[in-house]
Amino acid sequence: MSRIREIADPGRYSVKVNGALIGYYSTTKLYEYLVRADPVPGVRDRDWLHPTTYSASKIHQLGPYGTWVKGSTEWSGDLYTVSTGSSQAVGWQAPGYRPHLLNEAIIQARQKLADDGFNLLEDIAERQQSFDLIGDRLFSLAYAYRAARDAISAYRRGGMNARRWAFWSRKWKEAFRHLGLHKNSVARRISENILAWNYGAAPLISDIDAAVQMVMRGNQLQPLVTVKGVSKEGDLSSTREVGELNTGYLPRTLIYSELCSARCVLVVTPENEALIRAAALRINNPPLLAYELWSKSLFIDWVWPLGDWIDSWATTAGWKFYSGYTMERTVCRTIFTGADDNHGKSVINGSRECMQYRRYRITSFPIPGLPGLKNPFTLKHALNAVAFFGAQLK
């Protein structure tokens, strides 16, 4: 199913020639344009809603508003109509998807299955302990209730003789024992009864509630574990100035920024604890051990993250794939400011933002391709280079 939403913003601008007003003109510009497509609906399985395959693109524009003077002619107001040549400029469409970012996200997600293997198994063990706690505490409460019920029934049957007193006393002691209260006498002062509730029955009920809440956050039949890999490139807060192509339309200066990202989400269930622990220790991946023992591996990883790729080969051992998706998103933002060239001078403001997004549901563990070379111009990469070459000089 596809959906398209388009919002047009009626604008107005005036035209003067040699200072004389020629007239006012109406313009209808694109204010917002959104396209969404959901070709594959979500599937619900055991109260789990599998992700859908989904795509969307969006354009949002404000302006440009201001004044443009070219020779003896002056345009003023909403200048969208006289700036349509901007379709040839940067920022008119969202940046293209970056396949290498998605590949990095897949490698990260697969590595996290091994990196977090011990913690994930511990969480699953705690969840099983919570099941055991619920059972133990419920049995304790049930036995305590039955003993207290027998004591009350004995009293209600009529009077209290020596025999019934012994039975009544024994049953109350039994009830307190099941609640964890080991006392030699049933008769208590009011303050002691309050302490008995606060430190006996109330914590017992609280433990059950906490255990139930923890279990409800998971899957009772088969524990589900989610790992994510994320890779990004660019920053919307980091801008650069771009000179617009000289098209004969409204002269502008563009302040441009972009952000490209990718994500891989895997939902898995444990299948073999021994294999999971082996993957966490990296002892089930001989090629990785051989690569890390190679003296040149450090230098290669500085240029080309081959080690991470090899590491991701065996990380899925012991896990069973349940669900997941991959996602890619790119967005760019352009701010319009004035310019002065052979097509006149403008004093304007405005902005345009473009976004595209796509998500695919996956049905098995994704296989990453060879990684690309690292960006040599990042601060982190430069610091790693200094550290690496410093170590080589020692």
C-alpha positions in Angstrom: 0.0 0.0 0.0 1.4 3.4 -1.0 0.3 6.8 0.4 1.2 10.2 -0.9 0.6 13.4 0.9 1.4 16.8 -0.7 0.9 20.2 0.9 1.1 23.3 -1.2 1.7 26.7 0.3 0.2 29.6 -1.6 2.7 32.5 -1.7 2.9 35.9 -3.2 5.6 38.2 -4.6 5.8 41.6 -6.2 7.8 42.8 -9.2 9.2 46.4 -9.6 11.0 47.8 -12.7 13.0 51.0 -12.1 11.2 51.4 -8.8 7.8 51.3 -10.3 5.4 48.5 -9.1 4.4 46.3 -12.0 2.1 44.0 -10.0 1.6 41.2 -7.4 1.8 37.6 -8.5 0.6 34.4 -6.7 2.8 31.3 -6.5 2.0 27.9 -5.3 5.1 26.2 -4.0 5.8 22.7 -2.5 5.7 23.0 1.2 5.7 19.3 2.1 5.7 16.1 0.1 5.6 12.6 1.7 5.5 9.2 0.1 5.0 6.0 2.1 4.9 2.4 1.0 4.1 -0.7 3.0 4.2 -3.6 0.6 4.5 -6.3 3.3 2.2 -6.1 6.4 3.5 -7.0 9.8 2.9 -10.5 11.1 2.0 -11.3 14.8 3.4 -14.4 16.3 3.0 -15.4 19.9 2.3 -11.7 20.9 5.4 -10.6 18.9 4.8 -8.2 16.0 7.4 -8.9 13.3 8.7 -5.7 11.6 7.3 -4.7 8.3 9.0 -3.9 5.0 8.6 -0.2 4.7 9.9 2.8 2.7 9.3 6.6 2.8 10.6 9.8 1.4 9.9 13.4 2.5 10.6 16.9 1.3 10.0 20.0 3.4 10.7 23.5 2.2 10.4 27.0 3.6 11.0 29.9 1.3 13.2 31.3 0.0 11.8 34.6 1.2 13.3 38.1 0.6 14.4 40.3 -2.2 16.3 39.8 -5.5 17.6 42.8 -7.5 18.8 42.2 -11.1 19.5 45.2 -13.2 16.4 47.4 -13.1 14.1 44.6 -11.9 13.3 43.8 -8.3 11.4 40.7 -7.0 10.2 40.7 -3.4 8.3 38.2 -1.2 8.0 34.5 -1.7 10.6 33.8 -4.4 10.1 30.0 -4.8 8.8 30.4 -8.4 11.9 32.3 -9.5 14.3 29.9 -7.8 13.3 26.6 -9.5 16.7 26.2 -11.1 17.8 25.0 -7.7 16.8 21.5 -8.8 20.4 21.3 -10.2 21.9 22.2 -6.8 23.1 20.1 -3.9 20.4 19.5 -1.3 17.5 19.3 -3.7 17.2 15.5 -3.2 18.2 13.3 -0.2 21.6 11.8 -0.4 21.9 8.3 -1.8 22.0 5.2 0.4 25.4 4.1 1.6 25.7 0.3 1.2 28.9 0.3 3.3 27.1 1.7 6.3 24.5 -1.2 6.2 27.4 -3.7 5.9 29.0 -2.2 9.0 25.8 -2.4 10.9 25.3 -6.0 10.0 28.9 -6.8 11.2 28.3 -4.9 14.4 25.0 -6.8 15.2 26.6 -10.2 14.5 29.6 -9.3 16.7 27.3 -8.2 19.6 25.9 -11.7 19.7 29.3 -12.9 20.8 30.4 -9.7 22.7 27.2 -9.9 24.9 27.0 -13.7 24.9 27.8 -14.1 28.6 25.5 -11.2 29.7 22.7 -12.5 27.5 23.0 -16.0 29.0 23.0 -14.5 32.5 19.8 -12.6 31.7 18.2 -15.7 30.5 19.3 -17.6 33.7 17.9 -14.8 35.9 14.6 -15.1 34.0 14.5 -18.8 34.8 15.3 -18.1 38.4 12.4 -15.8 38.4 10.1 -18.6 37.3 11.5 -20.8 40.1 11.0 -18.0 42.6 7.4 -17.6 41.5 6.7 -21.3 42.0 8.4 -21.5 45.4 6.7 -18.4 46.8 3.3 -19.4 45.5 3.6 -22.8 47.1 4.7 -21.1 50.4 1.7 -18.9 50.3 -0.6 -21.8 49.5 0.7 -23.9 52.4 0.4 -21.0 54.8 -3.1 -20.2 53.7 -4.2 -23.9 54.1 -2.7 -24.0 57.6 -4.4 -20.7 58.6 -7.7 -21.9 57.1 -7.6 -25.1 59.2 -6.8 -23.1 62.4 -9.7 -20.8 61.8 -12.1 -23.6 60.9 -11.2 -25.4 64.2 -12.0 -22.3 66.2 -15.3 -21.8 64.4 -16.5 -25.3 65.0 -17.2 -24.4 68.6 -15.2 -23.4 71.6 -11.6 -23.9 72.4 -10.7 -27.0 74.5 -7.2 -28.3 75.2 -7.2 -30.5 72.1 -8.5 -27.8 69.8 -6.1 -25.3 71.3 -3.1 -27.6 70.5 -4.4 -28.1 66.9 -5.1 -24.4 66.5 -1.6 -23.5 67.9 0.1 -26.0 65.7 -1.6 -24.8 62.5 -0.7 -21.2 63.2 2.9 -22.1 63.8 2.9 -24.1 60.5 1.4 -21.0 58.7 4.1 -18.7 60.1 6.8 -21.3 59.2 5.7 -21.3 55.6 5.9 -17.5 55.6 9.4 -17.7 57.0 8.5 -16.7 60.5 9.9 -19.2 63.0 8.5 -18.3 66.4 7.9 -20.4 69.6 4.6 -18.7 70.4 1.6 -17.6 68.4 0.4 -14.9 70.8 2.1 -11.6 69.8 1.8 -8.0 70.7 0.4 -5.7 68.1 3.9 -4.3 67.2 5.2 -7.8 66.6 2.3 -8.6 64.4 3.0 -5.5 62.3 6.7 -6.6 62.0 5.6 -10.1 61.0 3.6 -8.6 58.1 6.2 -6.1 57.1 9.1 -8.5 57.1 7.3 -11.8 56.4 4.2 -11.9 54.2 4.6 -8.5 52.5 8.1 -9.2 51.1 6.9 -12.6 50.0 4.1 -11.1 47.9 6.5 -8.3 46.7 9.0 -11.0 45.5 6.3 -12.7 43.5 5.1 -9.4 41.9 8.7 -8.5 41.0 9.3 -11.9 39.5 6.1 -11.8 37.5 6.9 -8.3 36.1 10.4 -9.5 35.0 9.0 -12.5 33.3 6.3 -10.5 31.5 9.0 -8.4 30.0 10.4 -11.5 28.3 8.9 -14.5 26.5 7.6 -17.3 28.7 8.0 -20.0 26.2 11.2 -19.0 24.5 13.4 -16.1 25.7 13.9 -13.5 22.9 17.2 -11.6 22.8 17.6 -8.4 20.7 20.9 -7.0 19.4 21.5 -3.9 17.3 24.2 -2.7 15.0 24.3 1.0 14.0 26.6 2.9 11.6 26.5 6.6 10.8 28.2 9.0 8.5 27.8 12.8 8.6 26.3 15.2 11.1 23.4 17.7 10.7 25.1 20.0 13.1 28.2 20.2 10.9 27.6 22.5 7.9 29.5 23.5 4.8 29.0 26.3 2.4 28.2 25.4 -1.2 28.1 27.7 -4.1 25.0 27.2 -6.2 25.3 26.5 -9.9 24.9 29.7 -12.0 21.6 28.9 -13.7 20.2 32.3 -14.2 17.6 31.9 -11.5 17.7 33.5 -8.0 21.3 33.7 -6.8 21.8 31.9 -3.4 24.4 30.6 -1.1 23.6 27.2 0.3 24.6 26.0 3.8 24.5 22.3 3.6 24.6 19.3 6.0 23.7 15.7 5.8 23.4 12.5 7.9 23.4 8.9 6.6 22.8 6.0 8.8 22.0 2.3 8.8 20.8 -0.2 11.4 20.6 -4.0 11.7 18.4 -5.5 14.4 18.4 -9.2 15.1 16.0 -11.0 17.4 17.2 -14.5 18.4 16.7 -17.3 20.8 19.3 -19.4 22.6 19.7 -22.9 21.2 23.1 -24.2 22.4 24.6 -22.6 25.5 28.0 -24.3 24.9 28.3 -22.9 21.4 27.3 -19.4 22.6 30.0 -19.5 25.3 32.6 -20.7 22.7 31.6 -17.8 20.4 31.9 -15.3 23.3 35.5 -16.6 23.9 36.3 -16.6 20.1 37.5 -20.2 20.3 35.2 -21.4 17.6 36.7 -19.2 14.9 40.2 -20.5 13.9 40.6 -18.0 11.0 40.2 -15.1 13.5 42.8 -16.6 15.8 45.2 -17.0 12.9 44.6 -13.5 11.7 45.1 -11.9 15.1 48.4 -13.8 15.5 49.6 -12.4 12.2 52.0 -9.5 12.9 50.5 -7.3 10.1 46.9 -7.6 11.3 47.0 -4.4 13.4 48.2 -2.3 10.4 45.6 -3.9 8.1 42.8 -3.2 10.6 43.8 0.4 10.8 43.3 0.8 7.0 40.7 -1.9 6.4 38.6 -3.5 9.2 39.1 -7.0 8.0 39.4 -8.4 11.6 35.8 -7.3 12.4 34.5 -9.0 9.3 36.3 -12.3 10.1 35.1 -12.0 13.7 31.5 -11.9 12.6 31.7 -15.3 10.8 31.0 -17.6 13.7 29.2 -15.3 16.2 25.7 -16.8 15.4 26.7 -20.2 16.6 24.3 -21.4 19.3 21.6 -18.8 18.4 18.4 -19.5 16.5 17.1 -16.6 14.3 13.7 -15.5 15.1 13.1 -12.1 13.5 14.9 -8.9 12.5 15.2 -6.1 10.0 17.7 -3.8 8.3 17.1 0.0 8.0 18.8 2.7 5.9 18.1 6.5 6.3 19.6 9.5 4.6 18.7 13.2 5.3 20.1 16.5 4.2 19.3 20.0 5.3 20.0 23.2 3.3 19.7 26.8 4.5 19.3 29.5 2.0 21.2 32.8 2.3 21.7 35.7 -0.1 24.4 35.9 -2.8 25.8 38.5 -5.3 26.8 37.4 -8.8 26.3 38.4 -12.4 22.6 37.5 -12.1 22.1 40.1 -9.4 22.0 40.4 -5.7 19.7 38.7 -3.3 18.9 39.1 0.4 16.9 36.0 1.4 16.3 33.3 4.0 14.7 29.8 3.9 15.5 26.1 4.1 14.9 22.8 2.5 15.1 19.3 4.1 15.0 16.0 2.2 14.8 12.5 3.7 14.5 9.0 2.5 14.1 5.8 4.5 13.7 2.1 3.8 13.4 -0.9 6.0 13.4 -4.6 5.1 12.3 -7.5 7.2 14.8 -10.3 7.2 14.1 -14.0 7.7 17.6 -15.3 8.5 20.9 -14.1 9.7 22.2 -11.5 7.2 25.7 -12.3 5.7 28.0 -9.2 5.5 30.1 -8.5 2.5 33.7 -7.3 2.6 34.0 -4.0 4.5 35.2 -0.9 2.8 38.3 1.1 3.6 38.2 3.3 6.7 37.7 7.1 6.3 41.3 8.5 6.8 40.0 12.0 7.7 38.2 11.3 11.0 39.6 12.4 14.3 39.5 8.9 15.7 41.3 7.4 12.8 44.0 10.1 13.0 44.6 9.5 16.7 44.8 5.7 16.1 47.4 6.5 13.4 49.5 8.5 15.8 49.3 5.7 18.4 50.1 3.0 15.9 53.2 4.7 14.4 54.3 5.8 17.9 54.3 2.1 18.9 56.3 1.2 15.9 59.0 3.7 16.7 59.7 2.2 20.1 
